[in-house]
Amino acid sequence: MVATAHLVAGAFLGRKLKKSKYIVPVSFASHFVLDSIPHWQPVVNLQDWNSTTFVGVFGDVFLALFLLFLILKKNSKFFYPILLGFFFAVLPDFGLGFSLYLPFILEIPPISYFWDFHIYVHRHTSSLLGIIPQLFIIFFGLFFLLKKKID
């Protein structure tokens, strides 16, 4: 899944759950649930990394952070729960970022076990139809996060 979908889902969960004891595990688990839905993404593994995928990933991260800013501005009363939901929803993908510069990190147990599980749950598709579930998650989450009242 692209970072934007994980961010919006995590922000939505943070906004709705409000308490960190619920936000942390549910947002973290949401990452794997979303990754188990067949989806397209620009980078599947390190061998796919090139200048084109870098631009795609950079654009996705930029869009995600821009949307986070809008979400936080609209929901300032829930700043910390939303930020917590966002962080834990995208946390599992930090491994890919680390592996670009420190590839040995993903070979160290228990990180290697976690990373193997992360790869195992992924359901990739090369089809552009794999963008549809991500767009649904993004638009659904933004609809509720940016409307006047969601409680």
Secondary structure, DSSP 8 states (H G I E B T S, - for coil): --HHHHHHHHHHHHHHH-SHHHHHHHHHHHHHHHHTS-B--S-SSGGG-SHHHHHHHHHHHHHHHHHHHHHHHHTGGGHHHHHHHHHHHHGGGHHHHHHHH-GGGGGSTTHHHHHHHHHHH--B-SSGGGGHHHHHHHHHHHHHHHSS---
